[in-house]
Amino acid sequence: MPNSILIVDDERGIRDTLSSVLRDEGFAVEAVASGEDCLEITRKQHFACILLDIWLGDGIDGLKTLAKLNEEGSDAAVVMISGHGNIETAVKSTKLGAFDFIEKPLSLEHTVITVKNAVRTRELERVNQQLQSDLADEYIMIGESVAMRALRKQIAIVAPSDGRVLISGESGTGKELVARAIHAQSKRRNAPFVEINSAAIPEELVESELFGHAKGAFSGATRSKKGKFEIADGATLFLDEIGDMSPRVQAKMLRVLEEQRFEPVGSNTPVSVDVRVVSATNKPLESLIDNGNFRSDLFYRLNVIPFQIPPLRERGEDVPLLIDHFNRRFSADYGKQAKIFAPDALEKLQTSDWLGNIRELKNTIERIVIMSAKETITADDLPAMETANERPAISFRFPNFKDATDAYQREFILHKLAEHDGSVAKAAEEMGVDRSHLYRRMRNLGIQPK
């Protein structure tokens, strides 16, 4: 119980007095006279706080009891009580994980305040652990394929360093997930994970978002603002969709990476930072370099440690594990019974090309959990999807890879827009891409939205 208290003291008068006072404060109270009784009751019942006397007659003393509680995994906040308190005893109890240390004769008012603080602190810690657990579940890396095992091994090797990392892979493969895993296993893990998506910010604001600006630097800049680089000082900065940066921002980025120093927009005062940069792209930067759209010197600064994330279609054995993960997660989120996927459904899901990769699979499973009234999902219940065997014939008339890719993507986008009556938002959702990214790609391919 979140408000339950255990009193451990060999003096009956103290047990009775503390029990009465704490009950008046709204706590549920149990009281025992020995360390042995304390250990026995805590194995059966959870307590938010334990008031534990150091001297407990002929049995085990309070310090030994505290050590045993730690061994048995108790998460109660333990407040030590002693009539013979000294600095050495207080230090020992603190090293053993005691929340606080109070001396006899007890001040009842001080004791109540200490207990309330202990209970409140433990509850905050419990909530924080739950939030961290939920976050970890959100960004857990699912998969046991050779590619995924190699990827996890590479992360474990690279994460402790401060080397810059460039993560390449198709949209929806989990590049941000890899970046967060690198940060979580790094020396900077207790500092923030700061991220910015170059494709999601208007070009004229990217420089301000990255480097900040001074008051009055441009119209609407009514106050100074810190940029992502300054916010990420001592931390990790994740630059997503690095291939969409303008030449002007690329030039400034190069200088910042070389000097770890920059000037906010509209300011002549340099700001020095210590930032680890992890960047990501779904574009072939080498092709952008050949076309003059990306600086080669910036590429080599970012690409100290390259990561290549395989598309989902190349690790089909991970698909059932991902389905199970998303099925359980969304069923819990929406208060529904988890679905059962029949063998023919699993086979169809495994053989899909998943052009949107994990993001598309995630959206598909979420849609099934929400929309399907059936307990068992068969292949006929799945939304239409393209499989490797159903792929349209490929034309080889194009002179290079870029032209062929652009042609296919243009036809694919037009097809999806037609399916959704021209709605870019709905097409982007089904394709598993950001709407801003789809608009930008349409513009590059000469597709006009309705």
N, C-alpha and C positions, 0 to 999 in steps of 0.2 A: 504493500500500500504506500502511496506517496507521502502520507502524513503519519506513518507508524514509527514509534520510538521504542527502543529497547534500553532499559536501565540495568546496568550490571554493577552491583555494589554489595559488599558483604554486611553493610550496616542497614538493618531493617528500617530504621527511622529515616535515613536518606532516601531509600527506595520509596517509602510511603509518601514522603513530602514531595519529592520530584514527580512522582506519578500523579498526585493530586493537582499540582500546579500545571503540569503539562496537559492534563486532561481538560482543565479549565480553559486552556488556550486552543482547544479543539483537536489535539493530537490523540491518536489511539496508542495506548501505552501498555507495554509488558515489562515485567521486572523479574530478574533472577539474581541469585546471590554468588554465583561462581563462574569462572571462565569455562568450565566444562559444560555448565548449563547454558551458557551463552552460545557455545558452538553447537550444541544439540538443537536449540530452538531456531538458530539461523539457518540450519540445514533444511528446516521445514517451512520457514516463514521469512518473507522479505521485509527488511526494515530500511526506512530512509535514513535514520540516524541512530547510532548506538552511543550512549553515555557509558564509558568504560573506566571503572576505577583501576588504578595501577596495582594497588595492594589488595589482594583478594583472599586473605586467610591462608589456609593450608594447601589449597589447590594451585593450579597454574596462575601466574600473575597476569596483569593486564597487558604487558608488553608481549608476552608469549601468546596470549589470546589474540592480540592484534595481528601478530605474525601468522598465526594459524588461519585467521579470517582471510588474510590476503592469499594464502595458499589455496584456500577453498573457493576463491573467486568472489567473495562478498564485495558488493559495490556500495555498501552503506557508508555514510560519512561518520567517521568515528571521532568522538570528542573524548579525550583522556581526562580523567579526574584524579587528583592526588592530594593527599594531606601532607606529603613530604616532598613537595615539588622542588626541583632544582634544574639548572640549565642543562645538565647532562641528560637527565631524564626527558626533558622537553625535546631536546635534539634527537634522541633515540626514537621517540614516538613520532616525530615529524618525518624522519627518514623511513619509518615503517608505513607512512602514508596517513597518519592521523590528520584530521581536518583542523583541530585546534586542541588547546591544552588549558585547562582551568584548575585552580587550586581550591582546596578546602581551607577554611569554611566557605561554603558556596554562597555567592550572591544569587538569589533566585532570579532577580531581574536580569542579571548578566547571563545566567545560564539559559533563560528563555530566549534571549536575543541570539546567543551563540547557536542554539538548536535551530532557530528559525533560519539563520544564515546558512547553516550546514544543509538543511533540507532544501532551501532555495537554490544553493549552489549545485547540489547533486542533481536537482531536476533540470537546471540549465545545462549541465554536462550531459545528461541523458538525452535531452532534446537535440543538443549539438551533435552527439554521436549518431542519433537517428538521421539527422539532416545529412551528415557525412556519409552514412550508409546509403541513403537514398541517392545522393550524388554519385557515389561509387557505382551503384546499380545502373544509373543513367548512362555512365560512361564506361561500363564494363566491356572488355574486349572478348567477344564471343567467337569461338572457332578453334578447332583442333587440326585443321589441315596443315600440311607441311609449310605452306606459305605463312599461316598465322603463327605457328610455333617459331618459325625463323624471325618473324617480325617482332614477337615478344622478346626473343633473345637479343635482337639488335637494339631494342629500346633499353633493355637492362644494361647493355654495354655502354650505350651512348649517353643515357640520361645523367649520370653523375658528373659528366664533363660540362664545360660551358661552351662547347663547340656549336656553331650555328648549324641548323638543320633545315634542309629543304625537302618537303614532303610532296611527292608528285602522285597523281592518281586521278581517275575519272571522278566526276561529280557524284557524291553520295557514297563513296567507298569508305569514309570514316577518317579523313585526314585530320579533322579537329580532334577526334578521339585519340589518335596517335599523339598529337601535340600535347593533349592533356596528360596522357600517360607518361610522356617524357618529363613534363613538369612535375608530376606527382612523385616521380622517382629521382628527382634532381635535388641538389643542395638548396635550391630555392623553393622547395615545396611548401614552406610555411609562408611564403610571400604570395601576392596575388598572381593569378593567371589572367593577363590582360590581352584582349583580342580586338582586332579590327578587320572588317571585310572590305577590301578596296572596291569590290564590285557593287557593294550596297550603298556607297556614299557618293553623292554627286562630286564630279571631278574637282570643282572649284572649292570644295570643303575638305578634301582629303588631306591637304597639307596642314590645315588648321587642326584636324582631328589627330594627326600624327604628332605634330610638334607644338601645338597650342598656339595661342595668339595673345597679343597685348591689347589692352583696351583701346578702342578707336582704330584698330588695324584695318578694318574694312567696315562697310555699312552694316549695321546691326551688331557690331562687336561692342556692346555696352559695358562689358567688363572683361578682365583678363581671364584666360582659361588655360588650364594645364592640358597638354596633349598626352596621347597614349604613351609616348616614350618616357615622359617625366613620371607619369603614374606608375610605369613599370620599372622604375629605378630599383635595382636590387631584386628584380623579379623576372618573369618570362613574358615576352611580348610575342603574340601569335599574329602574324600577318597573313591573312587568308586571301586567296585570289590575287597573288602578287603580280600576276601577268597583266592585270588591268590597271596598273599604275601608270600615270602620265609620265612623259619624258622629264618634265620639270621635277616631279616628286622623286623619280628614280635618281636624278642627279643629287638631290639633297640627301636622299637615303644613303647613297654611296658614301657621302662625306660623313654622315653620322656613324655609319658602321666602322669607318676608318678611325675616327677621332673619339667616338663615344661622347660627342658634344654637338650641340645644335643651337640655333637661335629661333625662338618662337616667331611666328608671322608678325611683322610690325615692330619687332624688338631688335636692338643691337647688343643685348646682354646675353652672352652664351650660357647655356645650361649644360652641366656635365652629368652624365648618368652611367650606371652600370647595368646594362640590359642584356639578357640572353634572347636572341632573336630566333624564333622558329617560324618558318614561312611555308606556305602551301600554294599549289597551283594545280588546276585541271587542264592547263594548256601546255603544249610542248614548247618550253621556253627557248630551246635551241632553234626552232623554226621562227619564233618571234625575233630572235637575234639576227637570223639570216635575212629577215624582212625589214630589219632596222627598227623594230618596235620595242625591243628590250635591250638594255645595255649589257654587253658581255662582261664588263668589269663588275657590275652589280651581281650578275649571275654567279660569278666565281666567288664573290664575297658571301653570298647566301648559301651556296652549294658546298659548304665545307664537309658536311655529312649528308649524303643523299639517302632518302627513303623512297622506295617505290611501292605504293599500295596496290595490290592486285585487284582487278574487278571481281565482283561476286561470281560471275559466270566461270571464272577460272578456279574457283574453290567451292564447287557444288556440294562437296561433302559437309560444308559448314551450314548449308541452308536449313536442314532439319533442326540444328541446334539454335539457329537464329529464330526460326519459327516458334520453337518451344519457348524461348526467352520472351519474345514479343507477345505471344499468346498469353502467357502467365501474367506478364506485366500489365497489358491492357485489360485483361479480364479483372484483375484486382483494381485497377484504376476506375473502371466503370461499374464495378459491383456485379459482374456477370460470371457465370460458370465458364471455366476454360473450355475451349472447343477441342474436339477430337478430329484430327486430320487423317482421313482415310488414305490407304497406300497410293491410290491413283491420284489423289490431290497432292500428296508429297512428291510424287514423281513429276507431276506437271510443274510444281513450284521449283523443283530442282533443275528442270531442263529449260526453264525460262532464261532468256538472255539478260534480264534485269538491267535494262539500259540506264535506269536510275540507281542501280546497285542497292546497297543496304537500305538507303532512304526509301527507295521504291518498295522494297519488300516490307519494311516497317509500316509504311502507309497502307499497303495491301492487307496486312494482318490486322491492323487497327480497324480498317473498314469492315473486314469480315466479323470481327468481334462485336462491333457496334450494330451492324446491319443484319447479320444472319440470325434467324430465329432457330436454326437447326443446331443440335448438339454435335452431330458428326458432319464434317465438311467433306464433300466429295469433289472430284474434278469438275463436275457440272456446276457446282456452286461457286467456283472461282471466277473472278472477273477475267475478261479477255486479255490475253497476254501473248506476246510473240515468243516462240521457242526456237531453238537452234534449227530444228527440222522445218520450221515454217518460215524461215527467213527468206525475204524476196531475193530474186536473182540479182547478182552484183554485176555492175558494168565496169569494164576495165578500160574505158575510153579516155579516162582522165590522165593527164600527164604527170601528176604528182599526188602525194598522199593528202596534202591540204585540200586540193580541189575536190578530190573524191570524198573526203570527210565533210566538206561544206555542202556538197550536193546531197549526200545522204541526210545530213542534219536538216537541210531545208525541206526535203520531202517529209521527213519524220515530223517536224514541227507543223507543217501545213496539214498533215494528216490529223494530228492531235487537236489542232485548232478547229478543224472541220468537225471532229467528234463532239466538241464542246461549243458549237455554234459561235466560234470566234472568241470565246472567253479565254483571255491569257491567264487569268488567275486560276481557273479550273484546269487548264492544260498544264500549267506549271506544277500544280499540286499532284496531278496524276503522274507527271514525268519525274517528280521527286527533285525539282530544282527550285531555287528562289525565283520569284516573279521578276525581280529586277534583273537577274541574270538572263532570264528568257527574253525580256524586252531588249536587252543589250545584244543578245545573239541574233534576234530577229532583225534588229537594225543593221547588224553587220552582214546579214544574209540577204538584205533587201526585202524583207517581209514587212508589209504594212499592217498594223493591227486595225481591226474594224473600229 
